[in-house]
Amino acid sequence: MKSRTGLAVLSGIATCAVLDFMILLTAGYSDIVLISPFLGGLVAGSFFIEPMKDGGKMGAITAVVDTLLVRPPIQAVLVRMGLLKIPPEISEIASLGLPMLLLLSAISFLIQLGIGFGGGLVGSYIKSRITPPQKPPPNVCPYCRAKIPPEAIYCPYCGANLKEFKSSRFW
């Protein structure tokens, strides 16, 4: 695992853990807890500039770790300390039987995975929009990336107007 990937996932998981703790402590078992994988994914995805390639993947990884490894221990500790009450509706779910319970768990997991993926996409998209574009080397056409003479006004390979490109950019 690359250090940037590890740092992204760790930051996303830390965000999820803090949010899970605060939401469970203040709102109890609520749909609001679904904000946790989104914001954790947003933090993890903001480490990358390519939304579909890296951002969504980091958000999904963060959501999986949060759903399976972070939130359950936080819930257990808060219940044991008496700070979190299990509502009767959750206790009644067990009466549905194992197949239905597994189906509901899988659906819940996939929803949270998608929410984390979306958060990662949004985080990396925002990062890509606020990161200034790289300036191409001075002797390279910004359109076809061919080597061009320094005084060229038009690219000899693709015919692009290099003067327009220079005036339309900030540099």
BELTABEL-V28227 format. One record per backbone hydrogen bond with DSSP energy under -1.0 kcal/mol. NH is the residue of the N-H (numbers start at 1). CO is the residue of the C=O. E is the energy in kcal/mol with one decimal. If there is no record, write none. Layout:
# BELTABEL-V28227
nh-><NH,NH>
co-><CO,CO>
e-><E,E>
This chain:
# BELTABEL-V28227
nh-><6,7,8,9,10,11,12,13,14,15,16,17,18,19,20,21,22,23,24,25,26,27,33,34,35,36,39,40,41,42,43,44,45,46,47,48,54,55,56,58,59,60,61,62,63,64,65,66,67,68,69,70,71,74,75,76,77,78,79,80,81,82,83,84,91,92,95,96,97,101,102,103,104,105,106,107,108,109,110,111,112,113,114,115,116,117,118,119,120,121,122,123,124,125,126,127,128,129,130,131,140,141,145,148,152,155,159,162,165,166,167,168>
co-><2,3,4,5,6,7,8,9,10,11,12,13,14,15,16,17,18,19,20,21,22,23,30,31,32,33,35,36,37,38,39,40,41,42,44,45,50,50,51,54,55,56,57,58,59,60,61,62,63,64,65,65,66,70,71,72,73,74,75,76,77,79,78,78,87,88,92,93,94,97,98,99,100,101,102,103,104,105,106,107,108,109,110,111,112,113,114,115,116,117,118,119,120,121,122,123,124,125,126,127,137,146,141,139,149,160,155,153,161,162,163,164>
e-><-2.6,-2.5,-2.3,-2.6,-2.7,-2.5,-2.4,-2.8,-2.5,-2.2,-2.4,-2.8,-2.3,-2.4,-3.4,-2.4,-2.5,-3.1,-2.7,-2.1,-2.1,-3.4,-1.4,-2.0,-2.2,-1.3,-2.9,-2.6,-2.3,-2.4,-2.3,-2.5,-3.1,-1.4,-1.2,-1.8,-2.4,-1.6,-2.4,-2.5,-2.2,-2.5,-2.4,-2.3,-2.3,-2.4,-2.5,-2.5,-2.8,-2.6,-2.6,-1.4,-2.7,-1.5,-2.8,-2.5,-2.5,-2.4,-2.5,-2.6,-2.1,-1.1,-2.1,-1.3,-1.3,-1.9,-1.3,-1.9,-1.1,-2.2,-2.7,-2.2,-2.7,-2.2,-2.4,-2.4,-2.5,-2.5,-2.5,-2.3,-2.3,-2.4,-2.5,-2.3,-2.5,-2.5,-2.5,-2.2,-2.3,-2.4,-2.5,-2.6,-2.4,-2.4,-2.7,-2.0,-2.4,-1.8,-1.7,-1.3,-1.6,-2.7,-1.7,-2.3,-1.7,-2.1,-1.5,-2.5,-1.3,-2.0,-1.9,-1.9>
